[in-house]
Amino acid sequence: MLGDSTAVGLGDPLPGGDWRGVGPLVADALGIEPDGYLNASFTGARMRCVRTEQLPVALAHRPEVVLLIVGMNDTLRSDFDAEAIAADLDHVVTELRAAGSVVIPVRFHDHGRVFRLPGSLYRALRARIDELNAVIDGVVATRGVPCLDLMSLPGAYDLAAWSVDRLHPSELGHRMLAQGFADLLTEAGVEIRVPVSLECSGGATAGAVQHVGWLVLKGIPWLWRRGRDLLPYAARIMWRSYWENRPAPAR
């Protein structure tokens, strides 16, 4: 498993305090023993992090299957560079395929439909996500790899699929991701030994106090940091929109 905090499993806590998430759910479906499963992802990771820090670890492990969830952190930063992201993703996919791995990246949903944002920030984020998805589509088409499209994943916009922060999937959301990956692996000829269930079990149940505490201590500060980083781009979008739609001067 490679990628960012969603790949880490945030949103699907275990009773002991660790995270589970989509990776272990797919590993169970594949019948992989615990010592055969590797998750090199970490929170905050961007596409370049996957190329420079996570890919070498994965190649040393020689995995048969690699799931890749990364890119959203790139869309939220002021130094977003679609060409650099494309080059990094292409390198990651090419190297893993050369090592014999089945690689499945994801293309992203409209996150603003889940996490409500002011209009200008929403348009800025949606534009970035569209650019990111175009990059992913290009690499997927060029390299001929499967891709999990979150835009068309059933239930992707149901609130039950999202944790309290609306940034990471809930246990149900992680199970939906795992089921989507498992379906693509089956199409790629990889044997799924145990179907992924959408029935939640084994996870920790957080109460209202934990939810509010997380939102105050983590969610709101995160939104402030990332929103502030995205604001200059949002301002440019607002300015361009104004000039493109301003009324014509009266004659």
RAVEN-V673636 format. One record per helix or strand. SS is the DSSP state (h for helix, s for strand). FROM is the first residue (numbers start at 1). TO is the last residue. Records with the same first field share a line. If there is no record, write none. Layout:
BEGIN
SS->FROM-TO, FROM-TO
END
This chain:
BEGIN
s->2-3, 13-14, 19-19, 65-69, 102-107, 147-149, 162-162, 169-169, 203-203
h->5-8, 22-30, 34-36, 47-61, 72-75, 82-98, 111-113, 119-143, 159-161, 171-187, 208-245
END
